[in-house]
Structures are given as structure tokens and as C-alpha cells.
Amino acid sequence: MRGILLVSAVSLCLAALAGCGGDETAPTSGSDTIRAAFQDGVAPSASYNGTKDAVLKDDPDAAVANMNFGAAPSDTLGSVPLSTAFYERRLIIRMDISSITDCSAVVSARLSIRVTPPTPDSITLEARLINMPTWKQWTEGFGGPANGVSWSTIDGTAPWTLAGGDFFSSVLDEQTVSSDSVATFSLSPAIVMEWIRHPSTNHGIIIRTTDVSRARFALVFQREYGGAARRPRLEIAYLPGG
């Protein structure tokens, strides 16, 4: 299992909650709950373009492993057969939610991606929180060699600590897709609250297959896709405050 763990997921959540006033009890929805959505070209307005995404591709050719696919409208997600082995394709995604400035507590959050159709029959995907220092940020890129985030690097030059992206070992959520469908991942309210309070901690998440031992892949639609309804969407419910 790739990924690194600098702090436990429990510690991360407690630290984030402490930043919200020290209340470790999850807030509950009420009549004053605000529901915000983020989707390029759709919400919170048609001018929103705060999504950054790209597919990271492992490959027997090192040059391909450092190829950027940040400008693709759709791409392969999962495990594909190449030569005599299987190689992963992971989606890295981040959404700018800095327009939320009146949040006292996040009630719930979920990220939805459209995938179609899985091969050969179904694919199970998991979402993991990216683990990077606040002073670093991966670059979406415009496609091409060494021109943005890739399987090997965060920006075409600086390497990941582990190839394929640095992420925490705990799984945020897991979804199985068996048809042309929307995969919706629940995100920890504490983590999203931390993103709102401290935007520099928002490095986004990585979505990957849980089975790399055989061919299991699907087409995932990204922010550049022409049909806005199929682009990634983040929905956050929160309680307003100071």
C-alpha cells in the first residue's frame, strides 16, 4: 500500500476540530444550515473555475510516468494491463472553497465524480487525503512531458516522496461503481473545516482503485469536459458563524 502517514487520521481530525473551537462532537444540521456546491461552470456560479484535476499514470516507461494529463477532458481511472503487468491510473483533485468565509462548523461534505463504464464489470474506488506540507502545492499542468503533476512529480520537476502521490494511509471513503454512474465520496467534516480555516492545507484528495492485481478501469470525466453536469462536484453543508 503506497502512501505515508506522518500523523494518525484520528489526530488529524481532532486537531482540525480543535481549530473550530475545541468541540469534538460532530455538529448537526439545522434550519440555518447553508448548503454550498462547487462545480466548474455551474456552482456557486457559472464563472467558478476553482477545480484542479489530473490523472496520474504509472507506466513501464519512465517518460510516460512523468507525463502530465492535466488538460484532458476525460481519462482512464483504475488498473490497466501494459506489457506483462498492471499499472495504475489515479485521479488527483482539489477544489478551491475559499469563498466560504462565514463557517462555524461543517456538517457534511461529499465529492462526486462521474465514471463510465467500468471494465470489465465493476470497479471499487477509494478516496485518500493528500499528505503534503502547507508550503507545497501540486500543479495541474496543461499536458505534456514534465509539465505539471504526474505519477513521478508534483509539478514536472519536484518528486513525490513516493511515486503515485503522497497520501495518508486512512481511507476517507470507498465506492463501488458497476455502470455509467456517479461515485460519491463522503469527506470528513473536520478535514473540510480545516481547509476552510486554513486554505494552504487544502491539497485535495487522490482517488484510486482498490484492486491493482487485474484489469479494472473506467473513464472519469474531469473539469475540462464539455458537459458541465459531468464535471466533479463538491457539496458542503455548514453552519454559519463568525
N, C-alpha and C positions, 0 to 999 in steps of 0.2 A: 504494500500500500504506500503510494507516494504521498508526500506532504510532510510538514514539520509542525511540531507542537511546542511553542515557547511558553504558553500558559494553558492551563486546562480550560475547557469550554465553560465549566462552572465558574471559574474565577473571572473569565471574560464577562459573563452575564452579570455577575454580582458587581463587578467594577462599573459596568455600564449603568446598572440600576442605581448604584451609589451616586453616579453623576446626575441622576434625575431627582435627587433629593433624599436618597438613602432608603426608599421604600422598596423592599424586596418582594412585595406582593404584587402580582400582575394586576393592572388596572382593569376595570370592567367597563363595557360600553354603556353609554347613557344617551339621553336625549340631546346632549350638547356635543356628541361625538362628530368630528369632522372626518370626511372620507375624501382623500386626495388620490388622484391617479396620475401616473407618468407614462406616457407613450409617445414616441416621436410623431409629430404631425397631428396628434389627436388631443392629448391631455398633458398638463392642465389647460393648454390652449394649442391651437394649430401651429403656433410658432415654436413649440417646445422641441428642442433637438439635443437634449441632455444625455441621451443614451450613448454609451461606447461599448462596442462588442466586436469580437473576432473569434474565429475558430483556430485553435492551436493544434497543429498536426504533427504527430510523431511520424518518422519515416526512416527507412534504412539509409537514405541519402541525407547526410548532414546539411546540405544546402537547402533541401526542402524543409527540414526541421527548423531552419531559421528563416523560412519564408513567411511573410505577413499576408493575412487574408482579411484584413480589416475593412475592405471596401466591398466585400461580397454581399449581395442581397440575400443569399441563402447558401448553405453549405452542409457538409456531412457531419453528423454528430454520432459518436459511438466507436465501434471497433471494426476495422476493415481489414480484409486479407491482402497483404502485399508480399510478393515473393513467397517465402515459406513461413511467414509469421503473421501475427495480427498486430495492428498498430492503431493507437487511439486518436480520436478527434474530440477535443474538449471545447466547450463554449465558455469564454470569459466575458463577463458583462458587468457593467457599472452604470448606475443611473444617478444623475445629479438631482438631489432632493433639497438643495439649499434654499429653495423658495419657501419651505416650511420654517417659519420663524416664531410661531406662537404655540409651540407644542409643549405641554407639561408632562405628557405621558403617551407612549404609543400603545394602543390597544391590540392591534394586529397588523400584519404585513404579509403580502404574498406576491411572488413574482411568477408571471405566466409567460410561457414560450409556446409557439406553435410548431409542431413537428408533424411530418407526413412523408410517406407512410413508413413504418419501421420494417426492416428486412432482417430475417425472413418473416417473422410474425409479430414479435413484441420486443420492447426494449425497456429496461429499468434504468432510470436516471437518478442521480443523486446530486444535491447542491451542497457545496462546501464554501466556507468563508475564506477569502484570500488573506494570507498572512504576510503582510509587508510593513516595513517601518513607515511612519507617517510622512517622512521626508522623501519617500519614493513614490512613484506612480507609473503604472504601465501605460504605454502609448498605443492607441487604437491603430494608427497607421493607415496607409492608403493602398496597400497591396504591393507585393514585390519582395525581392530579396533584401534582408536586413533593413526593412523599412517599417518598423513598428513591432508590436508584441508578436511573439512566435512561440513555438514549443521550447526553443532554446533560450530566448531572451525576453526581457520586459519591454525593450524599445528598439531592438535590432542590434544592440551592442552589449548592454549590461546583462549578464546571465541571471537566470533564476538560480536560487540556491539548489533546487532540484529541477531537472528538466520536466516540462509539462505544467509548471506553475507551482508556487508555494501556497499551501493552504493548510488549515487546521485539520486535525485528524477526525474531529467530530462531524457527523453528517447533520446538516441543518434539516433536510427533508429528502424523501425518496418517493418517486412516482414511476409507475409502470404505464407505458403507452402501447396500445395494441392496434391503433388505427389513426387516420387523419384526426389529430386531436390537439387539445391544449394541455400541456403539462404545467400544473400549478404547484409551486413550492412555497410552503409556509416558512417565513423568516422569523427569527427571534425578535420580539418587540424590543428587548434590551439592546440588541445589536443595532437595530434601526434607529433607536433613540440616540445611541452613541454617534451614529452617522449624522443625525440632525444637529446634535450639540457640538460635535467636533468633525466637520466635513473632511478634514485631512485624514481621518481614519477610514473613510469610505473608499475602499479599494474594490468593492464589489464581490462577486462570487464566481466560482467555477462550477460548471455543470458537466458531469461525465457519466459514462456508463458504469454499471456495477460489475459487468462481465466482459473481461478482455480476452477470454480464452477461446472465443469463437466469433463469427461474423454476426454482429448485432449493431445495426446503424439505421439512422433516419435522416431526413432532410430537415434542417432547422432554419426558420426564417429570421432574418436579422433586421436591424434598424433601417437598412438601405432598401428593403423590399418595397416594391411599388404599391402594394395593397396595404394601407396603413393598419387595417384591422388585424393583420397577421404579424405585426411587429411586437417585440417584447413589451410587456406591460407590468408595471409595479403599482400595487394598490396599498395604501396605508390608511388605517383608521387611527385617529389620535384624539386626545382630549386637549382642548386649548388651554393656554395659560400664559404666563409671562415670558 
